[in-house]
């Protein structure tokens, strides 16, 4: 099967959805399919416009960006490739790049699929201008994606509900997965603690250092929790500008309680999860939590999750069942939840074990997607 994936970013750009598209594309190529990715030149760091990476044919097209990554507009279209594809799979209807490519593919007669993400999720954005202009843009993008897609997919039960109630669309639920190795790899806790000279107890955050991800809320929560557990540490893993968060940690007098690792390898990330008390996701906006792969990764390692009740999170994380839910932008509630798991390790083990039952692998995800592609 000739499969084309569409998204405005691809490797070497690192991010949640970027990693998802890469995992899908490479694993489909390993199964013997002819897999292509059409993406923009943004973030390519001088990579060629056409290359093959791990069996995936990457096509980077010229584009312009209107401030935000989602507002990336393609200036050229690989029409011959789109026309000859068995399926063109776009990722995120909020991406202008994705929608434009899917519309072109549809006009050329190709079969199209879209994974809808964060449907109508900009109403709670902290930026007032985004709150004003984002919802109309999001609705128009969703309507265009609905018209241009033959196969409509979601990875979040929130988005499935939104599409059904607001657009009358019954989309198929196909969530993201994890590599099978994540379920079977040996415990790497001691290696991680030795590498960073960290002892118990600590919590770990995995994700971008972005204001919508609530890293500042986590640091404030640490400052509260450290009054009762002075050795509590928060390990913050992910790319982004550390300066404002280091400054905040120093101002809150918890600089020694916050460790920034930057981007790390998969092995180091596994070690951090293994050694941690819990994964903490303090996001403050529905928009940034369309599907948290970090939650799945934590569950795969049998770890509990403490997370804000935003986006798709409360549809997957059930309070006192497979994790703890807290209100967004509430450092005190987050601190209390972290302390609860630090003091009750048996509860953490129970929540993590229940979460592990909900983990699916990329192999099963791709099996489902191929059925939809062929139907």
Order of alpha helices (4+ residues) and beta strands (2+ residues): beta-alpha-beta-beta-beta-beta-beta-alpha-beta-alpha-beta-alpha-beta-alpha-beta-alpha-alpha-beta-alpha-beta-alpha-beta-alpha-beta-alpha-beta-alpha-beta-alpha-alpha-alpha
